[in-house]
Amino acid sequence: MARDERKRAFLNAEGADKPLVSPVPHEVLVRARAHRLGRIKQQLVAADIPAILLYDPVNIRYSLDCANMQVWTLHNPLRYALIFAEGPAVMFEFKGSEHLCDGIETIDELRTASGWTYMTAGDTMEARVERWANEITDLIHTHAGPGARLAVDRLDIPGMAALERRGITVVDGTPLTEQARSIKSADEIELMRWTIRVGEAGMARMYEYSMPGVTEQELWAHLHFENARSGGEWLETRLVTCGPNTNPWYSEASGRACQAGEMISFDIDLVGPYGYCADLSRSWTCGDVPMTPTQHRLYATALEQIDHNLALLRPGLSFAEFNDKSWPIPEEHVPYRYSLAAHGVGMADEWPVVLLSPDFAASHGGQFEQNMVVCVESLIAEEGTESIKLETQVLITESGAERLDSFPWEL
């Protein structure tokens, strides 16, 4: 079978089956760190909130660039950071892991975290919460004064209650972190471009193995392998399916073997090197079999949606105006639609989320801004057909949208 050399070109340029090595100079990372911490502090100043307590590992990574057991700490809140608008950034690292913060210039002070979740504390949880709250309160009194407001991104009820008993007003910090993360610096974009490069190498590896008999799980594993060996971190989903498993969408990779000519559709949702996300989708046929007329028609329809909506993007375009001008999904595809037309992306999927026109009434306000990065999506299917899933990642520039990925479409 003829192989598509456009896709194979995204494998290691040396033609060897080995990891990709980042060419990004360290000073780019240093500048990106400074920008990100500055964005958090700017949001605090603008909201007149003196400090923010972060438990979400993605927010900690964004603010201080200290990563440790990222997936595990998504559901085990055992490390955290306290950042002051006009004061120090204090990292509380998991006991025994403090060395992971060595040399990170955004961290002004390093302390050992105090864990008080029921899993770790059991019947001593109440006493541990009190000790934790005393330490946080002492820092706030020192750097912000008594009675200060404290933004938090995620905090279990016992911790919130303990802080409030000490006169600290806890407010929602998630809008601050989402707004901070939504605008990227040039250095962030350089780091993100490298993650996308690794993601595209992963897609090329998937393509190499997209032959009859390969299972959906094997294809997902090839993507994971390419990311992990090149310094990436994790995959947020398992959205790799083929043939009838593509419709309805959101089935996860299974042990089903793909058959020649079936459509393979996937969404990589890859958190790669430097903690940035490559969120890209493609569809192609198993074994490079030419598309059937139905597959071709659905694919062309999906690509039309992507191209139409991409052409609209510009700074200052409100989400409502985008919706009014966006590609109108034909009735036959509406029951199988994707729920959104575009969403923000950085170190993970981020604000904003712009819903597809049939669902837009439930969407939020806002507008596209220069230096946002957004993903533009399409999912096209009909009754009894396979789904075509396409997605591209773009930077909003002064003049419009610049695609950051270049892995080829099929048409």
C-alpha positions as CSV (number, residue, x, y, z in Angstrom):
1,M,0.0,0.0,0.0
2,A,1.2,3.5,-0.8
3,R,2.2,5.5,2.2
4,D,1.5,9.2,2.6
5,E,5.0,10.8,2.8
6,R,3.5,14.1,4.1
7,K,2.6,12.4,7.3
8,R,5.8,10.3,7.6
9,A,7.8,13.5,7.4
10,F,6.7,14.3,11.0
11,L,8.7,11.4,12.4
12,N,12.2,12.1,13.7
13,A,13.9,14.2,11.0
14,E,17.0,12.0,11.3
15,G,14.9,9.1,10.2
16,A,15.7,7.2,13.4
17,D,13.3,5.6,15.8
18,K,14.4,7.7,18.8
19,P,13.1,10.6,20.9
20,L,12.9,14.1,19.8
21,V,15.2,16.5,21.7
22,S,14.0,20.0,22.3
23,P,16.0,22.8,20.6
24,V,14.4,25.5,22.8
25,P,17.1,27.5,24.7
26,H,16.7,27.5,28.5
27,E,16.4,31.3,28.6
28,V,13.1,31.0,26.8
29,L,11.7,28.9,29.6
30,V,13.1,31.4,32.2
31,R,11.3,34.3,30.4
32,A,8.1,32.2,30.1
33,R,8.1,31.5,33.8
34,A,8.5,35.2,34.6
35,H,5.7,36.1,32.3
36,R,3.3,33.6,33.8
37,L,4.0,34.5,37.4
38,G,3.6,38.1,36.4
39,R,0.2,37.4,34.8
40,I,-1.0,35.8,38.1
41,K,0.1,38.8,40.1
42,Q,-1.4,41.2,37.6
43,Q,-4.8,39.5,38.0
44,L,-4.5,39.7,41.8
45,V,-3.7,43.4,41.7
46,A,-6.6,44.1,39.3
47,A,-9.0,42.2,41.6
48,D,-7.6,43.9,44.8
49,I,-6.9,40.4,46.3
50,P,-3.6,40.2,48.1
51,A,-2.9,36.5,47.6
52,I,-3.9,33.3,45.9
53,L,-3.7,29.7,47.2
54,L,-3.2,27.1,44.4
55,Y,-3.8,23.4,44.6
56,D,-4.5,22.6,41.0
57,P,-1.2,21.1,39.7
58,V,-1.7,22.8,36.3
59,N,-2.1,26.2,38.0
60,I,1.0,25.5,40.1
61,R,2.9,24.5,37.0
62,Y,1.7,27.6,35.2
63,S,2.7,30.0,38.1
64,L,5.9,28.5,39.4
65,D,6.8,25.8,36.9
66,C,7.3,23.2,39.6
67,A,5.9,19.8,38.5
68,N,5.5,16.8,40.7
69,M,3.3,13.7,40.2
70,Q,0.9,15.9,38.2
71,V,-1.8,13.3,37.5
72,W,-1.7,11.9,41.0
73,T,-2.0,15.3,42.6
74,L,-5.0,16.1,40.5
75,H,-7.0,13.9,42.9
76,N,-4.7,14.0,45.9
77,P,-4.3,17.6,47.1
78,L,-1.0,17.2,48.9
79,R,1.1,20.0,47.4
80,Y,0.2,23.7,47.0
81,A,1.5,27.2,46.4
82,L,0.7,30.6,48.1
83,I,1.4,33.6,45.9
84,F,1.2,37.2,47.0
85,A,0.4,40.1,44.7
86,E,3.1,42.2,46.2
87,G,5.1,39.6,48.1
88,P,6.8,36.2,47.8
89,A,5.7,33.1,46.0
90,V,5.9,30.3,48.5
91,M,5.9,26.7,47.2
92,F,4.8,23.9,49.6
93,E,6.2,20.7,48.1
94,F,5.3,17.1,48.9
95,K,7.6,15.8,51.7
96,G,10.7,14.2,50.2
97,S,10.2,16.0,46.8
98,E,11.6,19.4,47.8
99,H,14.6,18.9,45.5
100,L,12.3,19.1,42.5
101,C,12.1,22.9,43.1
102,D,15.9,23.4,43.0
103,G,16.9,26.2,40.6
104,I,13.4,27.5,39.8
105,E,13.8,31.2,40.0
106,T,10.0,31.9,40.4
107,I,10.0,30.3,43.9
108,D,11.0,32.7,46.6
109,E,10.5,30.4,49.5
110,L,10.2,26.6,49.7
111,R,8.4,24.8,52.5
112,T,7.3,21.2,53.1
113,A,3.6,20.7,52.5
114,S,1.2,19.8,55.3
115,G,-1.2,17.1,54.1
116,W,-4.5,16.7,55.8
117,T,-6.7,14.7,53.5
118,Y,-8.6,11.9,55.0
119,M,-6.6,9.4,53.1
120,T,-3.3,10.5,54.7
121,A,-4.6,11.9,58.0
122,G,-7.6,9.6,59.0
123,D,-8.8,10.4,62.5
124,T,-6.0,13.0,62.9
125,M,-7.4,15.2,60.1
126,E,-8.9,17.8,62.4
127,A,-5.6,18.6,64.1
128,R,-3.7,18.6,60.9
129,V,-6.1,21.0,59.3
130,E,-5.6,23.4,62.2
131,R,-1.8,23.2,61.9
132,W,-2.1,23.8,58.1
133,A,-4.4,26.8,58.6
134,N,-2.2,28.3,61.2
135,E,0.8,28.3,58.8
136,I,-1.2,29.8,55.9
137,T,-2.7,32.4,58.3
138,D,0.7,33.4,59.6
139,L,2.0,34.0,56.1
140,I,-1.1,36.1,55.1
141,H,-0.8,38.2,58.3
142,T,2.9,38.8,57.6
143,H,2.6,39.7,53.9
144,A,-1.0,41.0,53.6
145,G,-2.3,41.8,57.0
146,P,-5.2,40.5,59.2
147,G,-8.6,40.1,57.6
148,A,-7.2,39.8,54.0
149,R,-9.1,38.2,51.2
150,L,-7.6,35.0,49.9
151,A,-8.3,33.6,46.4
152,V,-8.2,29.8,46.1
153,D,-8.6,27.7,43.0
154,R,-9.5,24.4,44.8
155,L,-9.9,23.7,48.5
156,D,-11.8,21.0,50.4
157,I,-14.4,22.1,52.9
158,P,-12.4,21.5,56.1
159,G,-9.6,23.8,54.9
160,M,-11.9,26.6,53.8
161,A,-13.7,26.5,57.2
162,A,-10.5,26.6,59.1
163,L,-9.3,29.7,57.2
164,E,-12.6,31.5,57.7
165,R,-12.5,30.8,61.4
166,R,-9.2,32.7,61.4
167,G,-10.8,35.8,59.8
168,I,-9.7,35.1,56.3
169,T,-12.3,35.6,53.6
170,V,-11.9,32.9,50.9
171,V,-13.0,33.9,47.4
172,D,-13.0,31.9,44.1
173,G,-9.6,32.2,42.4
174,T,-10.5,30.2,39.3
175,P,-11.5,33.2,37.2
176,L,-8.2,34.9,38.0
177,T,-6.1,31.8,36.9
178,E,-8.2,31.3,33.8
179,Q,-7.9,34.9,32.7
180,A,-4.2,34.9,33.4
181,R,-3.6,31.8,31.4
182,S,-5.6,32.9,28.4
183,I,-3.0,35.3,27.1
184,K,0.4,33.9,26.0
185,S,3.8,35.4,25.6
186,A,6.0,34.8,22.6
187,D,8.1,32.5,24.8
188,E,5.1,30.5,25.8
189,I,4.2,30.1,22.1
190,E,7.8,28.8,21.4
191,L,7.4,26.2,24.1
192,M,3.9,25.2,22.9
193,R,5.2,24.9,19.3
194,W,7.6,22.2,20.6
195,T,4.9,20.3,22.3
196,I,2.9,20.4,19.1
197,R,6.0,19.1,17.2
198,V,6.1,16.1,19.6
199,G,2.3,15.6,19.3
200,E,2.6,15.6,15.5
201,A,5.4,13.0,15.7
202,G,3.0,10.9,17.8
203,M,0.4,11.2,15.1
204,A,2.9,10.2,12.5
205,R,3.7,7.2,14.6
206,M,0.0,6.4,14.8
207,Y,-0.2,6.7,11.1
208,E,2.7,4.3,10.6
209,Y,0.8,1.6,12.5
210,S,-2.7,2.4,11.1
211,M,-2.8,-1.0,9.3
212,P,-5.4,-3.7,9.3
213,G,-5.4,-5.6,12.6
214,V,-4.1,-2.8,14.8
215,T,-6.2,-2.2,17.9
216,E,-7.5,1.2,19.0
217,Q,-5.5,0.7,22.3
218,E,-2.3,0.0,20.4
219,L,-2.7,3.2,18.4
220,W,-3.3,5.2,21.6
221,A,-0.2,3.5,23.1
222,H,1.9,4.6,20.2
223,L,0.9,8.2,20.8
224,H,1.6,7.9,24.5
225,F,5.0,6.3,23.8
226,E,6.1,9.1,21.5
227,N,5.1,11.7,23.9
228,A,6.7,10.1,27.0
229,R,10.0,9.3,25.4
230,S,10.3,12.9,24.1
231,G,9.8,14.5,27.5
232,G,6.0,14.8,27.5
233,E,3.8,14.1,30.5
234,W,0.4,12.6,29.9
235,L,-2.7,12.2,27.7
236,E,-5.9,13.7,29.0
237,T,-8.2,11.3,27.2
238,R,-8.3,8.0,25.3
239,L,-10.2,9.2,22.3
240,V,-8.9,6.9,19.6
241,T,-11.6,4.8,17.7
242,C,-12.2,3.2,14.4
243,G,-15.1,2.2,12.2
244,P,-18.4,1.9,14.0
245,N,-16.8,2.9,17.3
246,T,-16.4,6.5,16.0
247,N,-20.1,7.1,16.1
248,P,-21.3,8.2,18.6
249,W,-18.3,10.1,19.6
250,Y,-16.6,9.9,23.0
251,S,-16.1,6.1,22.9
252,E,-12.7,5.4,24.4
253,A,-10.0,3.2,22.9
254,S,-10.8,-0.5,23.1
255,G,-9.3,-3.8,22.0
256,R,-11.2,-3.7,18.8
257,A,-9.0,-4.3,15.7
258,C,-9.3,-1.8,12.9
259,Q,-10.3,-3.1,9.5
260,A,-9.0,-2.0,6.1
261,G,-10.8,1.1,4.8
262,E,-12.4,2.0,8.1
263,M,-12.1,5.5,9.3
264,I,-9.7,6.0,12.3
265,S,-10.6,9.2,14.2
266,F,-8.9,10.5,17.2
267,D,-8.2,13.5,19.5
268,I,-4.7,13.5,21.0
269,D,-5.3,15.7,24.1
270,L,-1.6,15.5,24.8
271,V,0.2,17.3,27.6
272,G,3.8,17.3,26.3
273,P,7.2,18.9,27.1
274,Y,7.2,22.0,29.3
275,G,3.7,21.1,30.5
276,Y,1.9,22.6,27.4
277,C,-1.0,20.9,25.6
278,A,-1.3,19.9,22.0
279,D,-5.0,19.3,21.3
280,L,-5.3,18.1,17.8
281,S,-7.7,15.8,15.9
282,R,-7.4,13.9,12.7
283,S,-9.2,11.2,10.8
284,W,-7.9,8.8,8.1
285,T,-8.6,5.4,6.7
286,C,-7.0,2.3,8.0
287,G,-4.4,0.9,5.6
288,D,-4.4,4.0,3.3
289,V,-7.5,2.7,1.5
290,P,-9.1,5.4,-0.6
291,M,-12.1,7.0,1.1
292,T,-15.5,5.9,0.0
293,P,-17.8,8.6,-1.4
294,T,-19.6,8.9,1.9
295,Q,-16.3,9.2,3.9
296,H,-15.0,11.7,1.4
297,R,-18.2,13.8,1.6
298,L,-18.2,13.8,5.4
299,Y,-14.6,14.7,5.5
300,A,-15.0,17.6,3.1
301,T,-17.9,18.8,5.2
302,A,-15.8,18.8,8.4
303,L,-12.9,20.6,6.7
304,E,-15.3,23.2,5.4
305,Q,-16.4,23.9,9.0
306,I,-12.8,24.2,10.1
307,D,-11.8,26.5,7.3
308,H,-14.9,28.7,7.6
309,N,-14.6,29.3,11.3
310,L,-10.8,29.8,11.1
311,A,-11.3,32.6,8.7
312,L,-13.5,34.5,11.2
313,L,-11.0,34.7,14.1
314,R,-9.5,38.1,14.9
315,P,-8.9,40.1,18.1
316,G,-12.0,41.9,19.3
317,L,-14.4,39.5,17.8
318,S,-17.0,38.7,20.4
319,F,-18.1,35.1,20.9
320,A,-21.7,36.1,20.0
321,E,-20.5,37.7,16.8
322,F,-18.5,34.6,16.0
323,N,-21.5,32.5,16.6
324,D,-23.6,34.6,14.3
325,K,-21.1,34.3,11.5
326,S,-20.0,30.7,12.2
327,W,-20.5,27.8,9.8
328,P,-24.1,26.6,10.0
329,I,-24.2,22.9,10.7
330,P,-26.6,21.1,8.3
331,E,-29.6,19.5,10.0
332,E,-28.5,15.9,9.2
333,H,-25.4,16.4,11.3
334,V,-27.0,18.2,14.2
335,P,-27.8,15.0,16.3
336,Y,-24.1,13.9,16.0
337,R,-22.5,17.3,16.6
338,Y,-19.7,18.3,18.8
339,S,-20.8,20.5,21.6
340,L,-18.4,23.4,20.9
341,A,-16.9,25.3,18.0
342,A,-13.7,26.5,19.7
343,H,-12.0,26.6,23.1
344,G,-8.9,28.0,24.7
345,V,-5.8,25.9,25.3
346,G,-2.5,26.4,27.1
347,M,-1.2,23.9,29.7
348,A,-4.6,22.2,29.4
349,D,-8.0,23.1,27.9
350,E,-8.8,26.5,29.2
351,W,-11.3,29.4,29.1
352,P,-13.0,30.3,26.8
353,V,-15.4,27.6,25.6
354,V,-17.4,28.8,22.6
355,L,-20.4,26.5,22.1
356,L,-21.6,25.4,18.7
357,S,-24.5,27.4,17.3
358,P,-27.3,25.0,18.2
359,D,-26.1,25.2,21.9
360,F,-24.8,28.8,21.9
361,A,-27.6,30.2,24.0
362,A,-26.0,28.4,27.0
363,S,-22.5,30.0,26.2
364,H,-20.7,32.7,28.2
365,G,-19.7,36.2,27.1
366,G,-16.3,37.5,26.1
367,Q,-14.3,38.0,23.0
368,F,-11.2,36.7,21.2
369,E,-8.0,38.6,22.1
370,Q,-4.6,38.9,20.6
371,N,-2.2,36.2,21.9
372,M,-4.9,33.8,22.9
373,V,-4.4,30.2,21.7
374,V,-7.6,28.4,20.7
375,C,-8.6,25.1,19.1
376,V,-11.1,25.1,16.4
377,E,-13.1,21.8,16.1
378,S,-15.4,19.8,13.9
379,L,-17.2,16.5,14.3
380,I,-19.3,15.4,11.4
381,A,-21.4,12.2,11.1
382,E,-24.8,11.0,10.1
383,E,-27.0,8.1,11.0
384,G,-25.2,4.9,10.3
385,T,-21.9,6.5,9.3
386,E,-18.5,6.9,10.8
387,S,-17.5,10.2,12.5
388,I,-14.9,12.6,11.1
389,K,-13.1,14.4,13.9
390,L,-10.9,17.4,12.9
391,E,-9.2,20.0,15.2
392,T,-6.5,22.6,14.7
393,Q,-4.7,24.8,17.3
394,V,-4.2,28.5,16.4
395,L,-2.7,31.7,17.8
396,I,-4.9,34.8,17.6
397,T,-2.6,37.4,16.0
398,E,-3.2,41.1,15.1
399,S,-4.2,40.0,11.6
400,G,-6.2,36.8,12.3
401,A,-5.5,33.2,13.2
402,E,-2.1,31.5,12.7
403,R,-2.2,27.8,12.7
404,L,0.4,26.3,15.1
405,D,0.0,22.7,13.8
406,S,0.8,21.6,10.2
407,F,0.1,17.9,10.2
408,P,-1.8,17.4,6.8
409,W,-5.5,17.0,6.3
410,E,-6.6,14.2,4.0
411,L,-8.1,16.4,1.2
